[in-house]
Amino acid sequence: MAAPSPEGWVVLRTFFGEFEARLVQGRLLAAGLPAVLLSQWDRSFGLLLGERAGIYVLVRSEDRQRAERFLAETMDSSDFPEEA
C-alpha cells in the first residue's frame, strides 16, 4: 500500500515511533527544509492499525533530494532505529 501524501509533498521517511519522526522533522526544519508529519495513529483508542499506522515525514517534492542528502550527511541510521 502506498503511503498517503498531499499533492506536492512526498514521503521522505516512515516511522512507528513519534519521537524519531519529530527528531527528523526538527532537523529538517532547522536546516531550512519545510517538513510536516502525517500520522496514522488512532489517539482515541491508542491503536496502531498495521501498515497504515505509520508516522510519515513529508517534504516538498522539489526538496526531496536535498533532504535525503542532508539526512545522509547528518544522521546515522542508529539515530532512528524504528524506521519502517
N, CA, C and O atoms as CSV, one atom per row, in Angstrom:
chain,resi,resn,atom,element,x,y,z
A,1,MET,N,N,0.841,-1.182,0.000
A,1,MET,CA,C,0.000,0.000,0.000
A,1,MET,C,C,0.884,1.243,0.000
A,1,MET,O,O,1.834,1.320,0.780
A,2,ALA,N,N,0.601,2.181,-0.829
A,2,ALA,CA,C,1.382,3.413,-0.910
A,2,ALA,C,C,1.045,4.323,0.268
A,2,ALA,O,O,-0.100,4.388,0.714
A,3,ALA,N,N,2.056,5.016,0.756
A,3,ALA,CA,C,1.857,5.954,1.849
A,3,ALA,C,C,1.095,7.167,1.332
A,3,ALA,O,O,1.323,7.603,0.204
A,4,PRO,N,N,0.195,7.716,2.139
A,4,PRO,CA,C,-0.559,8.896,1.704
A,4,PRO,C,C,0.326,10.129,1.693
A,4,PRO,O,O,1.209,10.273,2.538
A,5,SER,N,N,0.091,11.018,0.737
A,5,SER,CA,C,0.806,12.291,0.747
A,5,SER,C,C,-0.013,13.328,-0.011
A,5,SER,O,O,-0.546,13.050,-1.085
A,6,PRO,N,N,-0.106,14.540,0.568
A,6,PRO,CA,C,-0.809,15.626,-0.116
A,6,PRO,C,C,-0.078,16.012,-1.400
A,6,PRO,O,O,1.124,15.782,-1.532
A,7,GLU,N,N,-0.789,16.581,-2.312
A,7,GLU,CA,C,-0.203,16.978,-3.591
A,7,GLU,C,C,0.973,17.924,-3.379
A,7,GLU,O,O,0.884,18.887,-2.618
A,8,GLY,N,N,2.069,17.636,-4.061
A,8,GLY,CA,C,3.258,18.470,-3.970
A,8,GLY,C,C,4.212,18.054,-2.860
A,8,GLY,O,O,5.296,18.621,-2.731
A,9,TRP,N,N,3.824,17.080,-2.068
A,9,TRP,CA,C,4.645,16.591,-0.966
A,9,TRP,C,C,4.927,15.114,-1.184
A,9,TRP,O,O,4.107,14.401,-1.763
A,10,VAL,N,N,6.083,14.651,-0.721
A,10,VAL,CA,C,6.456,13.239,-0.842
A,10,VAL,C,C,6.898,12.716,0.517
A,10,VAL,O,O,7.391,13.465,1.362
A,11,VAL,N,N,6.713,11.429,0.706
A,11,VAL,CA,C,7.133,10.800,1.958
A,11,VAL,C,C,8.644,10.588,1.908
A,11,VAL,O,O,9.166,9.928,1.009
A,12,LEU,N,N,9.324,11.155,2.882
A,12,LEU,CA,C,10.774,11.024,2.978
A,12,LEU,C,C,11.146,9.825,3.845
A,12,LEU,O,O,12.043,9.058,3.495
A,13,ARG,N,N,10.462,9.664,4.969
A,13,ARG,CA,C,10.709,8.559,5.889
A,13,ARG,C,C,9.381,8.151,6.534
A,13,ARG,O,O,8.445,8.945,6.625
A,14,THR,N,N,9.329,6.897,6.975
A,14,THR,CA,C,8.181,6.380,7.716
A,14,THR,C,C,8.685,5.792,9.027
A,14,THR,O,O,9.667,5.051,9.052
A,15,PHE,N,N,8.003,6.131,10.110
A,15,PHE,CA,C,8.388,5.644,11.437
A,15,PHE,C,C,7.179,5.047,12.137
A,15,PHE,O,O,6.035,5.301,11.760
A,16,PHE,N,N,7.452,4.250,13.164
A,16,PHE,CA,C,6.386,3.745,14.023
A,16,PHE,C,C,6.450,4.393,15.393
A,16,PHE,O,O,5.616,4.110,16.253
A,17,GLY,N,N,7.428,5.258,15.607
A,17,GLY,CA,C,7.547,5.996,16.859
A,17,GLY,C,C,7.523,7.489,16.593
A,17,GLY,O,O,8.203,7.972,15.688
A,18,GLU,N,N,6.735,8.228,17.381
A,18,GLU,CA,C,6.602,9.667,17.174
A,18,GLU,C,C,7.902,10.406,17.464
A,18,GLU,O,O,8.212,11.393,16.797
A,19,PHE,N,N,8.666,9.941,18.451
A,19,PHE,CA,C,9.903,10.624,18.809
A,19,PHE,C,C,10.858,10.710,17.618
A,19,PHE,O,O,11.386,11.779,17.310
A,20,GLU,N,N,11.075,9.572,16.951
A,20,GLU,CA,C,12.002,9.542,15.824
A,20,GLU,C,C,11.515,10.427,14.684
A,20,GLU,O,O,12.305,11.129,14.054
A,21,ALA,N,N,10.217,10.391,14.423
A,21,ALA,CA,C,9.648,11.214,13.350
A,21,ALA,C,C,9.843,12.699,13.644
A,21,ALA,O,O,10.214,13.472,12.761
A,22,ARG,N,N,9.589,13.090,14.895
A,22,ARG,CA,C,9.757,14.501,15.271
A,22,ARG,C,C,11.231,14.918,15.256
A,22,ARG,O,O,11.552,16.063,14.937
A,23,LEU,N,N,12.112,14.000,15.598
A,23,LEU,CA,C,13.549,14.278,15.543
A,23,LEU,C,C,13.966,14.618,14.114
A,23,LEU,O,O,14.653,15.615,13.887
A,24,VAL,N,N,13.559,13.803,13.165
A,24,VAL,CA,C,13.900,14.041,11.762
A,24,VAL,C,C,13.240,15.327,11.269
A,24,VAL,O,O,13.883,16.130,10.592
A,25,GLN,N,N,11.972,15.528,11.599
A,25,GLN,CA,C,11.285,16.752,11.186
A,25,GLN,C,C,12.010,17.982,11.734
A,25,GLN,O,O,12.223,18.950,11.003
A,26,GLY,N,N,12.387,17.951,13.006
A,26,GLY,CA,C,13.075,19.088,13.621
A,26,GLY,C,C,14.399,19.398,12.962
A,26,GLY,O,O,14.743,20.563,12.763
A,27,ARG,N,N,15.144,18.361,12.624
A,27,ARG,CA,C,16.443,18.571,11.959
A,27,ARG,C,C,16.247,19.168,10.565
A,27,ARG,O,O,17.001,20.044,10.141
A,28,LEU,N,N,15.236,18.686,9.869
A,28,LEU,CA,C,14.967,19.241,8.536
A,28,LEU,C,C,14.549,20.706,8.636
A,28,LEU,O,O,15.029,21.545,7.874
A,29,LEU,N,N,13.658,21.013,9.574
A,29,LEU,CA,C,13.206,22.399,9.742
A,29,LEU,C,C,14.368,23.309,10.116
A,29,LEU,O,O,14.468,24.426,9.609
A,30,ALA,N,N,15.250,22.841,11.000
A,30,ALA,CA,C,16.413,23.639,11.407
A,30,ALA,C,C,17.345,23.906,10.232
A,30,ALA,O,O,18.059,24.909,10.216
A,31,ALA,N,N,17.338,23.011,9.251
A,31,ALA,CA,C,18.177,23.185,8.057
A,31,ALA,C,C,17.474,24.011,6.986
A,31,ALA,O,O,18.011,24.194,5.894
A,32,GLY,N,N,16.282,24.509,7.288
A,32,GLY,CA,C,15.557,25.332,6.326
A,32,GLY,C,C,14.752,24.540,5.320
A,32,GLY,O,O,14.357,25.071,4.282
A,33,LEU,N,N,14.502,23.262,5.619
A,33,LEU,CA,C,13.715,22.413,4.721
A,33,LEU,C,C,12.327,22.198,5.321
A,33,LEU,O,O,12.204,21.540,6.355
A,34,PRO,N,N,11.286,22.735,4.699
A,34,PRO,CA,C,9.939,22.518,5.227
A,34,PRO,C,C,9.629,21.025,5.310
A,34,PRO,O,O,9.868,20.278,4.361
A,35,ALA,N,N,9.095,20.600,6.453
A,35,ALA,CA,C,8.755,19.193,6.666
A,35,ALA,C,C,7.525,19.122,7.558
A,35,ALA,O,O,7.387,19.894,8.507
A,36,VAL,N,N,6.647,18.202,7.248
A,36,VAL,CA,C,5.440,18.005,8.049
A,36,VAL,C,C,5.313,16.527,8.394
A,36,VAL,O,O,5.895,15.664,7.737
A,37,LEU,N,N,4.539,16.258,9.441
A,37,LEU,CA,C,4.260,14.881,9.836
A,37,LEU,C,C,2.825,14.541,9.488
A,37,LEU,O,O,1.920,15.363,9.625
A,38,LEU,N,N,2.640,13.332,9.043
A,38,LEU,CA,C,1.306,12.801,8.800
A,38,LEU,C,C,1.231,11.500,9.581
A,38,LEU,O,O,1.950,10.544,9.291
A,39,SER,N,N,0.351,11.476,10.577
A,39,SER,CA,C,0.289,10.321,11.465
A,39,SER,C,C,-0.987,9.522,11.229
A,39,SER,O,O,-2.057,10.084,10.994
A,40,GLN,N,N,-0.853,8.215,11.297
A,40,GLN,CA,C,-1.992,7.317,11.176
A,40,GLN,C,C,-2.325,6.688,12.531
A,40,GLN,O,O,-3.034,5.684,12.598
A,41,TRP,N,N,-1.815,7.280,13.597
A,41,TRP,CA,C,-2.046,6.798,14.946
A,41,TRP,C,C,-3.460,7.161,15.374
A,41,TRP,O,O,-3.868,8.316,15.246
A,42,ASP,N,N,-4.199,6.206,15.874
A,42,ASP,CA,C,-5.552,6.458,16.373
A,42,ASP,C,C,-5.461,6.812,17.847
A,42,ASP,O,O,-5.399,5.928,18.702
A,43,ARG,N,N,-5.455,8.099,18.143
A,43,ARG,CA,C,-5.289,8.544,19.528
A,43,ARG,C,C,-6.523,8.278,20.382
A,43,ARG,O,O,-6.413,8.197,21.605
A,44,SER,N,N,-7.672,8.144,19.779
A,44,SER,CA,C,-8.886,7.870,20.548
A,44,SER,C,C,-8.803,6.534,21.263
A,44,SER,O,O,-9.244,6.402,22.405
A,45,PHE,N,N,-8.239,5.551,20.591
A,45,PHE,CA,C,-8.175,4.212,21.142
A,45,PHE,C,C,-6.745,3.747,21.409
A,45,PHE,O,O,-6.534,2.653,21.932
A,46,GLY,N,N,-5.767,4.572,21.053
A,46,GLY,CA,C,-4.372,4.204,21.258
A,46,GLY,C,C,-3.951,3.006,20.427
A,46,GLY,O,O,-3.165,2.172,20.875
A,47,LEU,N,N,-4.475,2.927,19.224
A,47,LEU,CA,C,-4.202,1.780,18.371
A,47,LEU,C,C,-3.260,2.131,17.236
A,47,LEU,O,O,-3.305,3.230,16.683
A,48,LEU,N,N,-2.426,1.199,16.908
A,48,LEU,CA,C,-1.659,1.263,15.672
A,48,LEU,C,C,-2.298,0.249,14.743
A,48,LEU,O,O,-2.371,-0.936,15.067
A,49,LEU,N,N,-2.748,0.696,13.620
A,49,LEU,CA,C,-3.535,-0.149,12.736
A,49,LEU,C,C,-2.707,-0.662,11.567
A,49,LEU,O,O,-2.912,-0.251,10.425
A,50,GLY,N,N,-1.783,-1.547,11.852
A,50,GLY,CA,C,-0.998,-2.187,10.808
A,50,GLY,C,C,-0.199,-1.218,9.975
A,50,GLY,O,O,0.354,-0.244,10.487
A,51,GLU,N,N,-0.142,-1.491,8.684
A,51,GLU,CA,C,0.657,-0.723,7.739
A,51,GLU,C,C,0.265,0.751,7.701
A,51,GLU,O,O,1.110,1.609,7.449
A,52,ARG,N,N,-0.991,1.045,7.946
A,52,ARG,CA,C,-1.472,2.433,7.893
A,52,ARG,C,C,-1.143,3.208,9.159
A,52,ARG,O,O,-1.468,4.392,9.254
A,53,ALA,N,N,-0.506,2.570,10.130
A,53,ALA,CA,C,-0.247,3.211,11.412
A,53,ALA,C,C,1.044,4.011,11.431
A,53,ALA,O,O,1.410,4.540,12.480
A,54,GLY,N,N,1.732,4.117,10.336
A,54,GLY,CA,C,2.998,4.823,10.317
A,54,GLY,C,C,2.870,6.308,10.565
A,54,GLY,O,O,1.801,6.899,10.414
A,55,ILE,N,N,3.984,6.891,10.949
A,55,ILE,CA,C,4.099,8.344,11.057
A,55,ILE,C,C,5.039,8.756,9.935
A,55,ILE,O,O,6.220,8.408,9.937
A,56,TYR,N,N,4.505,9.496,8.987
A,56,TYR,CA,C,5.238,9.850,7.780
A,56,TYR,C,C,5.845,11.239,7.908
A,56,TYR,O,O,5.181,12.179,8.345
A,57,VAL,N,N,7.109,11.359,7.526
A,57,VAL,CA,C,7.770,12.656,7.427
A,57,VAL,C,C,7.722,13.036,5.958
A,57,VAL,O,O,8.278,12.341,5.109
A,58,LEU,N,N,7.053,14.144,5.662
A,58,LEU,CA,C,6.892,14.595,4.289
A,58,LEU,C,C,7.681,15.859,4.033
A,58,LEU,O,O,7.800,16.721,4.904
A,59,VAL,N,N,8.218,15.963,2.832
A,59,VAL,CA,C,8.889,17.172,2.373
A,59,VAL,C,C,8.308,17.540,1.010
A,59,VAL,O,O,7.683,16.720,0.337
A,60,ARG,N,N,8.529,18.785,0.625
A,60,ARG,CA,C,8.064,19.186,-0.701
A,60,ARG,C,C,8.814,18.373,-1.748
A,60,ARG,O,O,10.000,18.085,-1.586
A,61,SER,N,N,8.133,18.010,-2.803
A,61,SER,CA,C,8.758,17.152,-3.817
A,61,SER,C,C,10.045,17.766,-4.370
A,61,SER,O,O,10.991,17.037,-4.667
A,62,GLU,N,N,10.097,19.084,-4.512
A,62,GLU,CA,C,11.305,19.716,-5.051
A,62,GLU,C,C,12.466,19.716,-4.040
A,62,GLU,O,O,13.610,19.967,-4.419
A,63,ASP,N,N,12.181,19.439,-2.770
A,63,ASP,CA,C,13.212,19.403,-1.739
A,63,ASP,C,C,13.686,17.984,-1.407
A,63,ASP,O,O,14.583,17.813,-0.581
A,64,ARG,N,N,13.105,16.984,-2.030
A,64,ARG,CA,C,13.402,15.608,-1.633
A,64,ARG,C,C,14.888,15.251,-1.712
A,64,ARG,O,O,15.444,14.719,-0.752
A,65,GLN,N,N,15.529,15.534,-2.834
A,65,GLN,CA,C,16.946,15.178,-2.976
A,65,GLN,C,C,17.806,15.911,-1.954
A,65,GLN,O,O,18.711,15.324,-1.360
A,66,ARG,N,N,17.526,17.174,-1.753
A,66,ARG,CA,C,18.282,17.956,-0.772
A,66,ARG,C,C,18.069,17.394,0.637
A,66,ARG,O,O,19.016,17.307,1.419
A,67,ALA,N,N,16.832,17.014,0.964
A,67,ALA,CA,C,16.523,16.450,2.279
A,67,ALA,C,C,17.205,15.096,2.463
A,67,ALA,O,O,17.752,14.819,3.530
A,68,GLU,N,N,17.175,14.257,1.438
A,68,GLU,CA,C,17.851,12.955,1.503
A,68,GLU,C,C,19.345,13.146,1.738
A,68,GLU,O,O,19.941,12.464,2.572
A,69,ARG,N,N,19.935,14.058,1.012
A,69,ARG,CA,C,21.368,14.336,1.138
A,69,ARG,C,C,21.681,14.865,2.540
A,69,ARG,O,O,22.661,14.454,3.161
A,70,PHE,N,N,20.847,15.775,3.027
A,70,PHE,CA,C,21.042,16.336,4.365
A,70,PHE,C,C,20.998,15.244,5.432
A,70,PHE,O,O,21.868,15.194,6.301
A,71,LEU,N,N,20.004,14.378,5.373
A,71,LEU,CA,C,19.905,13.312,6.365
A,71,LEU,C,C,21.080,12.338,6.264
A,71,LEU,O,O,21.600,11.881,7.282
A,72,ALA,N,N,21.491,12.028,5.052
A,72,ALA,CA,C,22.622,11.114,4.867
A,72,ALA,C,C,23.907,11.699,5.462
A,72,ALA,O,O,24.747,10.963,5.979
A,73,GLU,N,N,24.051,13.010,5.387
A,73,GLU,CA,C,25.262,13.659,5.881
A,73,GLU,C,C,25.233,13.929,7.383
A,73,GLU,O,O,26.287,14.030,8.010
A,74,THR,N,N,24.051,14.046,7.961
A,74,THR,CA,C,23.969,14.497,9.351
A,74,THR,C,C,23.417,13.473,10.329
A,74,THR,O,O,23.514,13.678,11.539
A,75,MET,N,N,22.844,12.384,9.850
A,75,MET,CA,C,22.249,11.410,10.756
A,75,MET,C,C,22.781,10.016,10.471
A,75,MET,O,O,22.931,9.610,9.319
A,76,ASP,N,N,23.053,9.316,11.514
A,76,ASP,CA,C,23.463,7.923,11.427
A,76,ASP,C,C,22.187,7.070,11.500
A,76,ASP,O,O,21.203,7.489,12.110
A,77,SER,N,N,22.195,5.900,10.896
A,77,SER,CA,C,20.998,5.057,10.921
A,77,SER,C,C,20.596,4.699,12.344
A,77,SER,O,O,19.428,4.394,12.584
A,78,SER,N,N,21.519,4.724,13.291
A,78,SER,CA,C,21.168,4.433,14.689
A,78,SER,C,C,20.376,5.576,15.321
A,78,SER,O,O,19.825,5.409,16.409
A,79,ASP,N,N,20.308,6.735,14.659
A,79,ASP,CA,C,19.520,7.855,15.170
A,79,ASP,C,C,18.027,7.583,15.081
A,79,ASP,O,O,17.244,8.176,15.823
A,80,PHE,N,N,17.627,6.700,14.189
A,80,PHE,CA,C,16.212,6.368,14.048
A,80,PHE,C,C,16.036,4.875,13.814
A,80,PHE,O,O,15.763,4.449,12.692
A,81,PRO,N,N,16.192,4.072,14.879
A,81,PRO,CA,C,16.158,2.612,14.740
A,81,PRO,C,C,14.795,2.026,14.400
A,81,PRO,O,O,14.726,0.901,13.907
A,82,GLU,N,N,13.712,2.749,14.647
A,82,GLU,CA,C,12.389,2.198,14.399
A,82,GLU,C,C,11.869,2.519,13.015
A,82,GLU,O,O,10.695,2.285,12.730
A,83,GLU,N,N,12.707,3.043,12.158
A,83,GLU,CA,C,12.280,3.398,10.815
A,83,GLU,C,C,11.711,2.164,10.105
A,83,GLU,O,O,12.257,1.065,10.199
A,84,ALA,N,N,10.617,2.375,9.404
A,84,ALA,CA,C,9.963,1.265,8.691
A,84,ALA,C,C,10.599,1.048,7.342
A,84,ALA,O,O,10.183,0.158,6.599
